[in-house]
Amino acid sequence: MFMHNKRLQYTVRVSEPNPALASLLLEQFGGPDGELAAAMRYFTQGLGEVDPGRKDLLLDIATEELSHLEVIGSIVAMLNKGVKAQLSEAAMEEAELYLAINAGGDSHTQSLLYGGGPALTNSSGVPWTAAYVDSRGDPTCDLRSNIAAESRAKIVYERLINITDDPGIKDALGFLMTREIAHQKSFEKALYSIEDNFPPGKLPGIARYANMYVNTSQGDGDMEGPWNSGPQWERVDDLNDVLPADEGDGVAAVKLSKADESLVAKLAARTLSDPDLDPDTGVDLGAGPGAGKITDEDKGGAEDIEDAAAQAKAR
């Protein structure tokens, strides 16, 4: 059961209205790393958690995230408050009012459709979606995802702090940013309180694959470090050594019934490509300068983009 305390967890002080800034702040209201996504992620995880300690932790943080949603939403509402009144009371000339509500982002949508209140969208106006909740029901997997989510949210708050000079907003955003750090610490403790927390899940990995590092991006810029070299790794630089990794022939196969084999043969025969057939195509029939080589002649082409522009201008 929830009860609402009318006092915010952190006092919101906004110096002056700013609809454009309000739109940017929506990233932490209805965005993928925002407070609603965090609250729903932890709340649903907590409901399904079987460990009493983690259940308590998740429900505590989920509820606090709702209070953070209220803080960021209140900032958005205060930033929109002036233009909301101007729009409702037609207090400005049409042109000035148009400019005010189109100051940036989707501030016009906030003013016209939501009456200056925060919308469950990100800063580009994309509606919030439950797809932002990426829980899998395994505590080691979900806790790592939660740690990453708190880290991303902290970075977004940093960037929002950097784009405003309003001291009250900076102060409130600094509080919200710092709570992301605290939550990450809690999730880290919960994760490492689980013995044998890596790899996630129950099934062990296959040793020869777990120890393999495949150097698939080769050339200038190749680097070595503890992530790909040393006693922990069996580094593979020649891909032929591990293709295929299971020492099979690397060809996909399936056992078919005789009826399906017959149908597959008929399909292959009906859709067979003839390598000796070189038909004229629409490209050949409609080719003009710059088409390059076609069936019976060379239409040429530009040497570079500047030459192409010159040829186009000449035509």
C-alpha positions as protocol buffer text, in pm:
chain_id: "A"
residue {
  index: 1
  type: MET
  ca { x: 0 y: 0 z: 0 }
}
residue {
  index: 2
  type: PHE
  ca { x: 126 y: 348 z: -87 }
}
residue {
  index: 3
  type: MET
  ca { x: 60 y: 676 z: 88 }
}
residue {
  index: 4
  type: HIS
  ca { x: 165 y: 1010 z: -59 }
}
residue {
  index: 5
  type: ASN
  ca { x: 349 y: 1264 z: 153 }
}
residue {
  index: 6
  type: LYS
  ca { x: 288 y: 1609 z: 5 }
}
residue {
  index: 7
  type: ARG
  ca { x: 642 y: 1724 z: 83 }
}
residue {
  index: 8
  type: LEU
  ca { x: 898 y: 1653 z: -187 }
}
residue {
  index: 9
  type: GLN
  ca { x: 1203 y: 1449 z: -96 }
}
residue {
  index: 10
  type: TYR
  ca { x: 1409 y: 1747 z: -210 }
}
residue {
  index: 11
  type: THR
  ca { x: 1291 y: 2108 z: -235 }
}
residue {
  index: 12
  type: VAL
  ca { x: 1242 y: 2240 z: -589 }
}
residue {
  index: 13
  type: ARG
  ca { x: 1349 y: 2603 z: -644 }
}
residue {
  index: 14
  type: VAL
  ca { x: 1328 y: 2730 z: -1002 }
}
residue {
  index: 15
  type: SER
  ca { x: 1452 y: 3082 z: -1080 }
}
residue {
  index: 16
  type: GLU
  ca { x: 1244 y: 3141 z: -1393 }
}
residue {
  index: 17
  type: PRO
  ca { x: 1032 y: 2953 z: -1649 }
}
residue {
  index: 18
  type: ASN
  ca { x: 1216 y: 2783 z: -1934 }
}
residue {
  index: 19
  type: PRO
  ca { x: 1007 y: 2550 z: -2155 }
}
residue {
  index: 20
  type: ALA
  ca { x: 1309 y: 2439 z: -2361 }
}
residue {
  index: 21
  type: LEU
  ca { x: 1492 y: 2321 z: -2050 }
}
residue {
  index: 22
  type: ALA
  ca { x: 1172 y: 2150 z: -1933 }
}
residue {
  index: 23
  type: SER
  ca { x: 1173 y: 1942 z: -2250 }
}
residue {
  index: 24
  type: LEU
  ca { x: 1533 y: 1833 z: -2193 }
}
residue {
  index: 25
  type: LEU
  ca { x: 1461 y: 1736 z: -1833 }
}
residue {
  index: 26
  type: LEU
  ca { x: 1188 y: 1500 z: -1953 }
}
residue {
  index: 27
  type: GLU
  ca { x: 1470 y: 1260 z: -2038 }
}
residue {
  index: 28
  type: GLN
  ca { x: 1480 y: 1175 z: -1669 }
}
residue {
  index: 29
  type: PHE
  ca { x: 1101 y: 1167 z: -1636 }
}
residue {
  index: 30
  type: GLY
  ca { x: 987 y: 940 z: -1920 }
}
residue {
  index: 31
  type: GLY
  ca { x: 1314 y: 839 z: -2085 }
}
residue {
  index: 32
  type: PRO
  ca { x: 1485 y: 497 z: -2088 }
}
residue {
  index: 33
  type: ASP
  ca { x: 1718 y: 588 z: -1801 }
}
residue {
  index: 34
  type: GLY
  ca { x: 1466 y: 805 z: -1620 }
}
residue {
  index: 35
  type: GLU
  ca { x: 1301 y: 774 z: -1283 }
}
residue {
  index: 36
  type: LEU
  ca { x: 981 y: 601 z: -1398 }
}
residue {
  index: 37
  type: ALA
  ca { x: 1177 y: 331 z: -1581 }
}
residue {
  index: 38
  type: ALA
  ca { x: 1390 y: 276 z: -1271 }
}
residue {
  index: 39
  type: ALA
  ca { x: 1088 y: 260 z: -1040 }
}
residue {
  index: 40
  type: MET
  ca { x: 909 y: 7 z: -1259 }
}
residue {
  index: 41
  type: ARG
  ca { x: 1223 y: -200 z: -1308 }
}
residue {
  index: 42
  type: TYR
  ca { x: 1293 y: -234 z: -937 }
}
residue {
  index: 43
  type: PHE
  ca { x: 928 y: -265 z: -834 }
}
residue {
  index: 44
  type: THR
  ca { x: 862 y: -559 z: -1068 }
}
residue {
  index: 45
  type: GLN
  ca { x: 1191 y: -721 z: -970 }
}
residue {
  index: 46
  type: GLY
  ca { x: 1102 y: -682 z: -604 }
}
residue {
  index: 47
  type: LEU
  ca { x: 760 y: -844 z: -647 }
}
residue {
  index: 48
  type: GLY
  ca { x: 923 y: -1150 z: -802 }
}
residue {
  index: 49
  type: GLU
  ca { x: 1222 y: -1171 z: -567 }
}
residue {
  index: 50
  type: VAL
  ca { x: 1242 y: -1474 z: -335 }
}
residue {
  index: 51
  type: ASP
  ca { x: 1528 y: -1347 z: -118 }
}
residue {
  index: 52
  type: PRO
  ca { x: 1386 y: -1131 z: 165 }
}
residue {
  index: 53
  type: GLY
  ca { x: 1688 y: -900 z: 180 }
}
residue {
  index: 54
  type: ARG
  ca { x: 1692 y: -824 z: -192 }
}
residue {
  index: 55
  type: LYS
  ca { x: 1312 y: -792 z: -196 }
}
residue {
  index: 56
  type: ASP
  ca { x: 1326 y: -526 z: 75 }
}
residue {
  index: 57
  type: LEU
  ca { x: 1612 y: -345 z: -103 }
}
residue {
  index: 58
  type: LEU
  ca { x: 1434 y: -341 z: -439 }
}
residue {
  index: 59
  type: LEU
  ca { x: 1102 y: -218 z: -300 }
}
residue {
  index: 60
  type: ASP
  ca { x: 1279 y: 52 z: -95 }
}
residue {
  index: 61
  type: ILE
  ca { x: 1464 y: 186 z: -398 }
}
residue {
  index: 62
  type: ALA
  ca { x: 1162 y: 149 z: -629 }
}
residue {
  index: 63
  type: THR
  ca { x: 955 y: 364 z: -395 }
}
residue {
  index: 64
  type: GLU
  ca { x: 1231 y: 624 z: -366 }
}
residue {
  index: 65
  type: GLU
  ca { x: 1254 y: 638 z: -746 }
}
residue {
  index: 66
  type: LEU
  ca { x: 886 y: 737 z: -752 }
}
residue {
  index: 67
  type: SER
  ca { x: 972 y: 1024 z: -520 }
}
residue {
  index: 68
  type: HIS
  ca { x: 1249 y: 1125 z: -762 }
}
residue {
  index: 69
  type: LEU
  ca { x: 994 y: 1113 z: -1044 }
}
residue {
  index: 70
  type: GLU
  ca { x: 792 y: 1362 z: -843 }
}
residue {
  index: 71
  type: VAL
  ca { x: 1093 y: 1590 z: -799 }
}
residue {
  index: 72
  type: ILE
  ca { x: 1192 y: 1595 z: -1167 }
}
residue {
  index: 73
  type: GLY
  ca { x: 826 y: 1628 z: -1270 }
}
residue {
  index: 74
  type: SER
  ca { x: 782 y: 1923 z: -1036 }
}
residue {
  index: 75
  type: ILE
  ca { x: 1084 y: 2095 z: -1191 }
}
residue {
  index: 76
  type: VAL
  ca { x: 935 y: 2043 z: -1538 }
}
residue {
  index: 77
  type: ALA
  ca { x: 600 y: 2183 z: -1424 }
}
residue {
  index: 78
  type: MET
  ca { x: 764 y: 2491 z: -1271 }
}
residue {
  index: 79
  type: LEU
  ca { x: 968 y: 2553 z: -1588 }
}
residue {
  index: 80
  type: ASN
  ca { x: 645 y: 2540 z: -1793 }
}
residue {
  index: 81
  type: LYS
  ca { x: 434 y: 2739 z: -1548 }
}
residue {
  index: 82
  type: GLY
  ca { x: 476 y: 3079 z: -1711 }
}
residue {
  index: 83
  type: VAL
  ca { x: 402 y: 2974 z: -2066 }
}
residue {
  index: 84
  type: LYS
  ca { x: 111 y: 2761 z: -1944 }
}
residue {
  index: 85
  type: ALA
  ca { x: -53 y: 3070 z: -1798 }
}
residue {
  index: 86
  type: GLN
  ca { x: 28 y: 3284 z: -2101 }
}
residue {
  index: 87
  type: LEU
  ca { x: -120 y: 3022 z: -2334 }
}
residue {
  index: 88
  type: SER
  ca { x: -432 y: 2964 z: -2122 }
}
residue {
  index: 89
  type: GLU
  ca { x: -506 y: 3333 z: -2079 }
}
residue {
  index: 90
  type: ALA
  ca { x: -393 y: 3448 z: -2426 }
}
residue {
  index: 91
  type: ALA
  ca { x: -175 y: 3706 z: -2255 }
}
residue {
  index: 92
  type: MET
  ca { x: 75 y: 3747 z: -2541 }
}
residue {
  index: 93
  type: GLU
  ca { x: 56 y: 3844 z: -2905 }
}
residue {
  index: 94
  type: GLU
  ca { x: 16 y: 3547 z: -3136 }
}
residue {
  index: 95
  type: ALA
  ca { x: 368 y: 3562 z: -3279 }
}
residue {
  index: 96
  type: GLU
  ca { x: 532 y: 3600 z: -2939 }
}
residue {
  index: 97
  type: LEU
  ca { x: 325 y: 3317 z: -2795 }
}
residue {
  index: 98
  type: TYR
  ca { x: 417 y: 3094 z: -3089 }
}
residue {
  index: 99
  type: LEU
  ca { x: 785 y: 3162 z: -3029 }
}
residue {
  index: 100
  type: ALA
  ca { x: 749 y: 3099 z: -2655 }
}
residue {
  index: 101
  type: ILE
  ca { x: 593 y: 2754 z: -2688 }
}
residue {
  index: 102
  type: ASN
  ca { x: 834 y: 2650 z: -2964 }
}
residue {
  index: 103
  type: ALA
  ca { x: 1145 y: 2741 z: -2770 }
}
residue {
  index: 104
  type: GLY
  ca { x: 1294 y: 2396 z: -2813 }
}
residue {
  index: 105
  type: GLY
  ca { x: 1244 y: 2021 z: -2793 }
}
residue {
  index: 106
  type: ASP
  ca { x: 879 y: 1930 z: -2763 }
}
residue {
  index: 107
  type: SER
  ca { x: 798 y: 2226 z: -2536 }
}
residue {
  index: 108
  type: HIS
  ca { x: 499 y: 2313 z: -2758 }
}
residue {
  index: 109
  type: THR
  ca { x: 356 y: 1964 z: -2695 }
}
residue {
  index: 110
  type: GLN
  ca { x: 402 y: 2009 z: -2323 }
}
residue {
  index: 111
  type: SER
  ca { x: 217 y: 2339 z: -2330 }
}
residue {
  index: 112
  type: LEU
  ca { x: -64 y: 2255 z: -2571 }
}
residue {
  index: 113
  type: LEU
  ca { x: -147 y: 1894 z: -2488 }
}
residue {
  index: 114
  type: TYR
  ca { x: -43 y: 1856 z: -2126 }
}
residue {
  index: 115
  type: GLY
  ca { x: -113 y: 2203 z: -1995 }
}
residue {
  index: 116
  type: GLY
  ca { x: 245 y: 2257 z: -1886 }
}
residue {
  index: 117
  type: GLY
  ca { x: 261 y: 1938 z: -1681 }
}
residue {
  index: 118
  type: PRO
  ca { x: 526 y: 1672 z: -1741 }
}
residue {
  index: 119
  type: ALA
  ca { x: 447 y: 1409 z: -2001 }
}
residue {
  index: 120
  type: LEU
  ca { x: 560 y: 1049 z: -1989 }
}
residue {
  index: 121
  type: THR
  ca { x: 797 y: 1098 z: -2280 }
}
residue {
  index: 122
  type: ASN
  ca { x: 1167 y: 1140 z: -2328 }
}
residue {
  index: 123
  type: SER
  ca { x: 1322 y: 1471 z: -2433 }
}
residue {
  index: 124
  type: SER
  ca { x: 1233 y: 1405 z: -2798 }
}
residue {
  index: 125
  type: GLY
  ca { x: 867 y: 1338 z: -2724 }
}
residue {
  index: 126
  type: VAL
  ca { x: 889 y: 959 z: -2760 }
}
residue {
  index: 127
  type: PRO
  ca { x: 632 y: 799 z: -2524 }
}
residue {
  index: 128
  type: TRP
  ca { x: 751 y: 594 z: -2229 }
}
residue {
  index: 129
  type: THR
  ca { x: 738 y: 219 z: -2288 }
}
residue {
  index: 130
  type: ALA
  ca { x: 755 y: -89 z: -2070 }
}
residue {
  index: 131
  type: ALA
  ca { x: 1028 y: -208 z: -2307 }
}
residue {
  index: 132
  type: TYR
  ca { x: 1264 y: 6 z: -2096 }
}
residue {
  index: 133
  type: VAL
  ca { x: 1222 y: -253 z: -1818 }
}
residue {
  index: 134
  type: ASP
  ca { x: 1479 y: -519 z: -1904 }
}
residue {
  index: 135
  type: SER
  ca { x: 1449 y: -756 z: -1605 }
}
residue {
  index: 136
  type: ARG
  ca { x: 1518 y: -1128 z: -1659 }
}
residue {
  index: 137
  type: GLY
  ca { x: 1430 y: -1276 z: -1320 }
}
residue {
  index: 138
  type: ASP
  ca { x: 1784 y: -1384 z: -1233 }
}
residue {
  index: 139
  type: PRO
  ca { x: 1924 y: -1175 z: -946 }
}
residue {
  index: 140
  type: THR
  ca { x: 2284 y: -1166 z: -1068 }
}
residue {
  index: 141
  type: CYS
  ca { x: 2172 y: -1065 z: -1416 }
}
residue {
  index: 142
  type: ASP
  ca { x: 1919 y: -807 z: -1295 }
}
residue {
  index: 143
  type: LEU
  ca { x: 2149 y: -654 z: -1034 }
}
residue {
  index: 144
  type: ARG
  ca { x: 2418 y: -600 z: -1298 }
}
residue {
  index: 145
  type: SER
  ca { x: 2158 y: -437 z: -1522 }
}
residue {
  index: 146
  type: ASN
  ca { x: 2046 y: -218 z: -1230 }
}
residue {
  index: 147
  type: ILE
  ca { x: 2405 y: -110 z: -1165 }
}
residue {
  index: 148
  type: ALA
  ca { x: 2442 y: -14 z: -1531 }
}
residue {
  index: 149
  type: ALA
  ca { x: 2107 y: 171 z: -1527 }
}
residue {
  index: 150
  type: GLU
  ca { x: 2209 y: 377 z: -1223 }
}
residue {
  index: 151
  type: SER
  ca { x: 2540 y: 457 z: -1394 }
}
residue {
  index: 152
  type: ARG
  ca { x: 2367 y: 575 z: -1711 }
}
residue {
  index: 153
  type: ALA
  ca { x: 2120 y: 786 z: -1515 }
}
residue {
  index: 154
  type: LYS
  ca { x: 2406 y: 949 z: -1325 }
}
residue {
  index: 155
  type: ILE
  ca { x: 2572 y: 1049 z: -1654 }
}
residue {
  index: 156
  type: VAL
  ca { x: 2247 y: 1195 z: -1792 }
}
residue {
  index: 157
  type: TYR
  ca { x: 2203 y: 1402 z: -1475 }
}
residue {
  index: 158
  type: GLU
  ca { x: 2560 y: 1530 z: -1513 }
}
residue {
  index: 159
  type: ARG
  ca { x: 2482 y: 1649 z: -1864 }
}
residue {
  index: 160
  type: LEU
  ca { x: 2158 y: 1814 z: -1757 }
}
residue {
  index: 161
  type: ILE
  ca { x: 2343 y: 1996 z: -1478 }
}
residue {
  index: 162
  type: ASN
  ca { x: 2590 y: 2125 z: -1737 }
}
residue {
  index: 163
  type: ILE
  ca { x: 2320 y: 2287 z: -1954 }
}
residue {
  index: 164
  type: THR
  ca { x: 2153 y: 2505 z: -1690 }
}
residue {
  index: 165
  type: ASP
  ca { x: 2275 y: 2798 z: -1485 }
}
residue {
  index: 166
  type: ASP
  ca { x: 1970 y: 2797 z: -1257 }
}
residue {
  index: 167
  type: PRO
  ca { x: 2120 y: 2736 z: -911 }
}
residue {
  index: 168
  type: GLY
  ca { x: 1804 y: 2579 z: -766 }
}
residue {
  index: 169
  type: ILE
  ca { x: 1774 y: 2333 z: -1051 }
}
residue {
  index: 170
  type: LYS
  ca { x: 2144 y: 2251 z: -1035 }
}
residue {
  index: 171
  type: ASP
  ca { x: 2104 y: 2184 z: -664 }
}
residue {
  index: 172
  type: ALA
  ca { x: 1807 y: 1949 z: -709 }
}
residue {
  index: 173
  type: LEU
  ca { x: 1966 y: 1767 z: -1002 }
}
residue {
  index: 174
  type: GLY
  ca { x: 2283 y: 1725 z: -797 }
}
residue {
  index: 175
  type: PHE
  ca { x: 2080 y: 1553 z: -526 }
}
residue {
  index: 176
  type: LEU
  ca { x: 1913 y: 1320 z: -778 }
}
residue {
  index: 177
  type: MET
  ca { x: 2247 y: 1244 z: -942 }
}
residue {
  index: 178
  type: THR
  ca { x: 2404 y: 1157 z: -609 }
}
residue {
  index: 179
  type: ARG
  ca { x: 2119 y: 923 z: -517 }
}
residue {
  index: 180
  type: GLU
  ca { x: 2205 y: 727 z: -832 }
}
residue {
  index: 181
  type: ILE
  ca { x: 2552 y: 675 z: -682 }
}
residue {
  index: 182
  type: ALA
  ca { x: 2402 y: 554 z: -353 }
}
residue {
  index: 183
  type: HIS
  ca { x: 2171 y: 311 z: -530 }
}
residue {
  index: 184
  type: GLN
  ca { x: 2458 y: 173 z: -735 }
}
residue {
  index: 185
  type: LYS
  ca { x: 2650 y: 109 z: -412 }
}
residue {
  index: 186
  type: SER
  ca { x: 2353 y: -81 z: -268 }
}
residue {
  index: 187
  type: PHE
  ca { x: 2310 y: -293 z: -580 }
}
residue {
  index: 188
  type: GLU
  ca { x: 2683 y: -369 z: -586 }
}
residue {
  index: 189
  type: LYS
  ca { x: 2666 y: -489 z: -224 }
}
residue {
  index: 190
  type: ALA
  ca { x: 2361 y: -703 z: -301 }
}
residue {
  index: 191
  type: LEU
  ca { x: 2531 y: -857 z: -604 }
}
residue {
  index: 192
  type: TYR
  ca { x: 2854 y: -946 z: -423 }
}
residue {
  index: 193
  type: SER
  ca { x: 2660 y: -1080 z: -126 }
}
residue {
  index: 194
  type: ILE
  ca { x: 2570 y: -1370 z: -358 }
}
residue {
  index: 195
  type: GLU
  ca { x: 2844 y: -1632 z: -363 }
}
residue {
  index: 196
  type: ASP
  ca { x: 2947 y: -1756 z: -707 }
}
residue {
  index: 197
  type: ASN
  ca { x: 2763 y: -1467 z: -871 }
}
residue {
  index: 198
  type: PHE
  ca { x: 2943 y: -1511 z: -1205 }
}
residue {
  index: 199
  type: PRO
  ca { x: 2848 y: -1631 z: -1458 }
}
residue {
  index: 200
  type: PRO
  ca { x: 2477 y: -1550 z: -1421 }
}
residue {
  index: 201
  type: GLY
  ca { x: 2235 y: -1839 z: -1401 }
}
residue {
  index: 202
  type: LYS
  ca { x: 2278 y: -2201 z: -1299 }
}
residue {
  index: 203
  type: LEU
  ca { x: 2454 y: -2372 z: -1589 }
}
residue {
  index: 204
  type: PRO
  ca { x: 2836 y: -2354 z: -1591 }
}
residue {
  index: 205
  type: GLY
  ca { x: 3016 y: -2238 z: -1903 }
}
residue {
  index: 206
  type: ILE
  ca { x: 3223 y: -2473 z: -2122 }
}
residue {
  index: 207
  type: ALA
  ca { x: 3582 y: -2413 z: -2015 }
}
residue {
  index: 208
  type: ARG
  ca { x: 3750 y: -2411 z: -2356 }
}
residue {
  index: 209
  type: TYR
  ca { x: 3507 y: -2148 z: -2481 }
}
residue {
  index: 210
  type: ALA
  ca { x: 3502 y: -1943 z: -2159 }
}
residue {
  index: 211
  type: ASN
  ca { x: 3881 y: -1900 z: -2178 }
}
residue {
  index: 212
  type: MET
  ca { x: 3893 y: -1815 z: -2551 }
}
residue {
  index: 213
  type: TYR
  ca { x: 3960 y: -1463 z: -2677 }
}
residue {
  index: 214
  type: VAL
  ca { x: 3910 y: -1435 z: -3053 }
}
residue {
  index: 215
  type: ASN
  ca { x: 4098 y: -1143 z: -3210 }
}
residue {
  index: 216
  type: THR
  ca { x: 3848 y: -1073 z: -3489 }
}
residue {
  index: 217
  type: SER
  ca { x: 3942 y: -706 z: -3546 }
}
residue {
  index: 218
  type: GLN
  ca { x: 4298 y: -707 z: -3676 }
}
residue {
  index: 219
  type: GLY
  ca { x: 4534 y: -447 z: -3822 }
}
residue {
  index: 220
  type: ASP
  ca { x: 4653 y: -105 z: -3711 }
}
residue {
  index: 221
  type: GLY
  ca { x: 4528 y: -35 z: -3360 }
}
residue {
  index: 222
  type: ASP
  ca { x: 4559 y: -391 z: -3227 }
}
residue {
  index: 223
  type: MET
  ca { x: 4616 y: -375 z: -2854 }
}
residue {
  index: 224
  type: GLU
  ca { x: 4691 y: -624 z: -2580 }
}
residue {
  index: 225
  type: GLY
  ca { x: 4579 y: -601 z: -2220 }
}
residue {
  index: 226
  type: PRO
  ca { x: 4433 y: -809 z: -1939 }
}
residue {
  index: 227
  type: TRP
  ca { x: 4104 y: -821 z: -2131 }
}
residue {
  index: 228
  type: ASN
  ca { x: 4254 y: -1029 z: -2412 }
}
residue {
  index: 229
  type: SER
  ca { x: 4601 y: -1157 z: -2314 }
}
residue {
  index: 230
  type: GLY
  ca { x: 4773 y: -1329 z: -2026 }
}
residue {
  index: 231
  type: PRO
  ca { x: 4727 y: -1653 z: -1832 }
}
residue {
  index: 232
  type: GLN
  ca { x: 4350 y: -1608 z: -1812 }
}
residue {
  index: 233
  type: TRP
  ca { x: 4309 y: -1624 z: -2189 }
}
residue {
  index: 234
  type: GLU
  ca { x: 4377 y: -1856 z: -2479 }
}
residue {
  index: 235
  type: ARG
  ca { x: 4416 y: -1591 z: -2745 }
}
residue {
  index: 236
  type: VAL
  ca { x: 4328 y: -1678 z: -3103 }
}
residue {
  index: 237
  type: ASP
  ca { x: 4484 y: -1463 z: -3375 }
}
residue {
  index: 238
  type: ASP
  ca { x: 4442 y: -1711 z: -3664 }
}
residue {
  index: 239
  type: LEU
  ca { x: 4067 y: -1757 z: -3705 }
}
residue {
  index: 240
  type: ASN
  ca { x: 4123 y: -2081 z: -3899 }
}
residue {
  index: 241
  type: ASP
  ca { x: 4227 y: -2234 z: -3568 }
}
residue {
  index: 242
  type: VAL
  ca { x: 3876 y: -2197 z: -3427 }
}
residue {
  index: 243
  type: LEU
  ca { x: 3651 y: -2220 z: -3733 }
}
residue {
  index: 244
  type: PRO
  ca { x: 3434 y: -2398 z: -3654 }
}
residue {
  index: 245
  type: ALA
  ca { x: 3483 y: -2393 z: -3277 }
}
residue {
  index: 246
  type: ASP
  ca { x: 3328 y: -2737 z: -3233 }
}
residue {
  index: 247
  type: GLU
  ca { x: 3569 y: -2910 z: -3476 }
}
residue {
  index: 248
  type: GLY
  ca { x: 3276 y: -3000 z: -3704 }
}
residue {
  index: 249
  type: ASP
  ca { x: 3252 y: -2910 z: -4073 }
}
residue {
  index: 250
  type: GLY
  ca { x: 3082 y: -2574 z: -4009 }
}
residue {
  index: 251
  type: VAL
  ca { x: 2789 y: -2654 z: -4238 }
}
residue {
  index: 252
  type: ALA
  ca { x: 2431 y: -2616 z: -4115 }
}
residue {
  index: 253
  type: ALA
  ca { x: 2229 y: -2938 z: -4149 }
}
residue {
  index: 254
  type: VAL
  ca { x: 1888 y: -3073 z: -4061 }
}
residue {
  index: 255
  type: LYS
  ca { x: 1732 y: -3419 z: -4087 }
}
residue {
  index: 256
  type: LEU
  ca { x: 1423 y: -3409 z: -4305 }
}
residue {
  index: 257
  type: SER
  ca { x: 1150 y: -3659 z: -4373 }
}
residue {
  index: 258
  type: LYS
  ca { x: 1147 y: -3812 z: -4721 }
}
residue {
  index: 259
  type: ALA
  ca { x: 843 y: -3601 z: -4811 }
}
residue {
  index: 260
  type: ASP
  ca { x: 1018 y: -3279 z: -4706 }
}
residue {
  index: 261
  type: GLU
  ca { x: 1338 y: -3379 z: -4887 }
}
residue {
  index: 262
  type: SER
  ca { x: 1135 y: -3420 z: -5207 }
}
residue {
  index: 263
  type: LEU
  ca { x: 970 y: -3080 z: -5163 }
}
residue {
  index: 264
  type: VAL
  ca { x: 1303 y: -2908 z: -5090 }
}
residue {
  index: 265
  type: ALA
  ca { x: 1449 y: -3062 z: -5410 }
}
residue {
  index: 266
  type: LYS
  ca { x: 1153 y: -2936 z: -5614 }
}
residue {
  index: 267
  type: LEU
  ca { x: 1189 y: -2587 z: -5462 }
}
residue {
  index: 268
  type: ALA
  ca { x: 1561 y: -2577 z: -5539 }
}
residue {
  index: 269
  type: ALA
  ca { x: 1502 y: -2690 z: -5900 }
}
residue {
  index: 270
  type: ARG
  ca { x: 1225 y: -2434 z: -5954 }
}
residue {
  index: 271
  type: THR
  ca { x: 1430 y: -2140 z: -5820 }
}
residue {
  index: 272
  type: LEU
  ca { x: 1766 y: -2245 z: -5970 }
}
residue {
  index: 273
  type: SER
  ca { x: 1989 y: -1962 z: -6097 }
}
residue {
  index: 274
  type: ASP
  ca { x: 2159 y: -2024 z: -6434 }
}
residue {
  index: 275
  type: PRO
  ca { x: 2523 y: -1903 z: -6413 }
}
residue {
  index: 276
  type: ASP
  ca { x: 2552 y: -1908 z: -6795 }
}
residue {
  index: 277
  type: LEU
  ca { x: 2255 y: -1675 z: -6849 }
}
residue {
  index: 278
  type: ASP
  ca { x: 2336 y: -1302 z: -6875 }
}
residue {
  index: 279
  type: PRO
  ca { x: 2003 y: -1130 z: -6949 }
}
residue {
  index: 280
  type: ASP
  ca { x: 1944 y: -763 z: -7023 }
}
residue {
  index: 281
  type: THR
  ca { x: 1783 y: -599 z: -6720 }
}
residue {
  index: 282
  type: GLY
  ca { x: 1613 y: -272 z: -6646 }
}
residue {
  index: 283
  type: VAL
  ca { x: 1954 y: -132 z: -6552 }
}
residue {
  index: 284
  type: ASP
  ca { x: 2093 y: -217 z: -6896 }
}
residue {
  index: 285
  type: LEU
  ca { x: 1791 y: -81 z: -7083 }
}
residue {
  index: 286
  type: GLY
  ca { x: 1777 y: 246 z: -6890 }
}
residue {
  index: 287
  type: ALA
  ca { x: 2148 y: 307 z: -6829 }
}
residue {
  index: 288
  type: GLY
  ca { x: 2284 y: 657 z: -6885 }
}
residue {
  index: 289
  type: PRO
  ca { x: 2618 y: 832 z: -6818 }
}
residue {
  index: 290
  type: GLY
  ca { x: 2769 y: 724 z: -6488 }
}
residue {
  index: 291
  type: ALA
  ca { x: 2612 y: 380 z: -6478 }
}
residue {
  index: 292
  type: GLY
  ca { x: 2951 y: 217 z: -6516 }
}
residue {
  index: 293
  type: LYS
  ca { x: 2990 y: -110 z: -6703 }
}
residue {
  index: 294
  type: ILE
  ca { x: 2671 y: -268 z: -6829 }
}
residue {
  index: 295
  type: THR
  ca { x: 2612 y: -570 z: -7054 }
}
residue {
  index: 296
  type: ASP
  ca { x: 2746 y: -437 z: -7383 }
}
residue {
  index: 297
  type: GLU
  ca { x: 2927 y: -112 z: -7314 }
}
residue {
  index: 298
  type: ASP
  ca { x: 3089 y: 112 z: -7053 }
}
residue {
  index: 299
  type: LYS
  ca { x: 2882 y: 414 z: -6954 }
}
residue {
  index: 300
  type: GLY
  ca { x: 3169 y: 547 z: -6745 }
}
residue {
  index: 301
  type: GLY
  ca { x: 3145 y: 746 z: -6425 }
}
residue {
  index: 302
  type: ALA
  ca { x: 3284 y: 1042 z: -6232 }
}
residue {
  index: 303
  type: GLU
  ca { x: 3634 y: 1037 z: -6090 }
}
residue {
  index: 304
  type: ASP
  ca { x: 3521 y: 1180 z: -5757 }
}
residue {
  index: 305
  type: ILE
  ca { x: 3232 y: 1365 z: -5596 }
}
residue {
  index: 306
  type: GLU
  ca { x: 3345 y: 1706 z: -5729 }
}
residue {
  index: 307
  type: ASP
  ca { x: 3364 y: 1566 z: -6082 }
}
residue {
  index: 308
  type: ALA
  ca { x: 3015 y: 1419 z: -6039 }
}
residue {
  index: 309
  type: ALA
  ca { x: 2881 y: 1759 z: -5932 }
}
residue {
  index: 310
  type: ALA
  ca { x: 3045 y: 1927 z: -6232 }
}
residue {
  index: 311
  type: GLN
  ca { x: 2898 y: 1671 z: -6472 }
}
residue {
  index: 312
  type: ALA
  ca { x: 2553 y: 1712 z: -6320 }
}
residue {
  index: 313
  type: LYS
  ca { x: 2577 y: 2090 z: -6352 }
}
residue {
  index: 314
  type: ALA
  ca { x: 2686 y: 2061 z: -6717 }
}
residue {
  index: 315
  type: ARG
  ca { x: 2380 y: 1848 z: -6796 }
}
